[in-house]
Amino acid sequence: MPTEAQWEYAGRGGLKDQDFSWGNRYSAKKANTWQGIFPFLNTKQDGHLGTAPVESFPPNGYGLYDMTGNVWELTSDWYSVGHGGKEHSLNPTGPTKNASFDPTKPSEGSLHVIKGGSYLCAKNYCSRYRPAARESQAPDTGTTHVGFRLVSVDG
């Protein structure tokens, strides 16, 4: 799995300082997210109620599909509060497992960083379907809105 830094670099698709992987304006036609008032009404403006088939939306600038919305994606990094800023670029592998802690989930132990948001993210709830957004997730929890992708490392 990618590190958080690798995932975010790939998720941005070559764009810097943009809210989304396609620019600064949200568009229901660019990613599978919840449209409407979560959890009461999903208007399905993107054509999907749950997960969408791969390649249902345009790829980002690197040709990668579904880096925003659809399902959160696990990274290999352990979660800690904060994004790291400049330190993160110097230490792109993040904290150790023992340093992993989410104060909003104190009983869950060590958690991984998840990125990309999911089909359950809405403007009124979550709204983390941006490359910079992050959340924590136990690595042994199964849900319909969390998945992963693999990276290939040359060498």
N, C-alpha and C positions, 0 to 999 in steps of 0.2 A: 504494500500500500504506500501511497505517497506520504511524505511529511506534510505538515500543515503549510509550510512555505512552498513546497513543490505544488501542492494542490492549488493554493491561491494564485501562484504564477500561471499555472495552466488555466485556471478558472477565469482569469482576467482576459485571456485571449489576446494579449498584446496591448490592451488598453490600460493606461495609468490614470489614476485620479478620477475614475468614473464610478458611479454608483453600481452599475450593472455590467455584465460582460458584453453588452451591446451599446452602452452609452449611459446617459444620466436620466432618461425617461423610462418609467416602468411601462411594459407592454404585455398584455395577456397573450399575445401571439408569439412571444419570444421564449416563454418557459411555462411549465406546468405548475401553477400555484393556485391557491384558493381564490376565487373571485366572489365577492359578496361578503356577508357578515358571518364570520366564523363563530361557532360551529353550526349556525342555524340555516344558512342559505348559501349554496354554491351555485352561481349562475352559469358555470361551465363555459365562460367566454373563450377559454382555450380549447374547448371541445372534449375535456376529460373530467370525470368525477373523481377517479382515483389515480393510480399510476398510469403513465402514458407509454406506449411502445417507444423503444429507442429510435431516434431520428425523427420524432414527431415535430420537432422544432428546429429552426436553423442552427448550424454549428457556430461556435465562436470564431474569433480571428485565427485560432490555431487549428481549426477544423474539428474541434472536440464537441461532441453532442451532450446535451443534458447536464452541463456543469452548473446550471441554475435550476432550482425546483426539481420536481419529480420525486427524488428521494435524497435525503441527507446522505453524505458519503463519509465513512470512517476514514480517518488518517492514522498513520502510525504513531503520531505524537500523543503524549499524555497531556491531559487538560490541566491548566492552571489559570487563575484569574488574570485577565489582561491579555493583550495581543502580542506583547513583546517589543513592539516598535523597532527602534534601531537595534536593540539587543537581538531581536528575532532574526534579523538579517545576518547577524554575526553567529548566531547559534540556531540554524534552521531546524534542528531536530527537537527543539523544545525541552521541557523539563523531564526529569526522571520519573519513573513510576511512583517512587516513594514521595516525590514532591507534588504529585497530582492531587488536587483538591478543588472541589466546587462548593463554596459555602451555601449555595441554594440546595445542595443534595449531600449533606454531611454524612449520611449513613451509607452512601453508595460506594465508598472506597475510591479506588483508582479508576479514572474515567479517561476515555479517548476524546480528542477533538473531532467533531463532525462539521462538515462544511457544505454549503450549497443550498440549504433549505429544502423544503419538500412540497408536495401537493397540498399539505395541510397548513402551509404558511400563508397568512393573509395580512393585509394592511392593518387590520384591527387586532391581529394576534400573531406574534412572532416576527413577521416581516424581515426574516433573515435570509432572504433569497438574493443576497449580494455577495460577491467574492470575498469581501473583508469580514463578513459576519461569521460567527462561530458559536458552537454550542457544545455541551458535554454529553457523553453517552457511555454507559457501561458496555464494554466490548462483548459481553456474553448475553446481551438482551436482544431478542428477536422482535422486530416490528415490521409493519408493511411499508413504512416510510423511511427506513434506513438501509443503506446498502454500502457497497464499496467498489472501487475500481483499482486495477493493478497498474503499476508503472514498469517500464522496461528500462533497465540501466545498462548502457553499453559498457563493455570492458570486461 
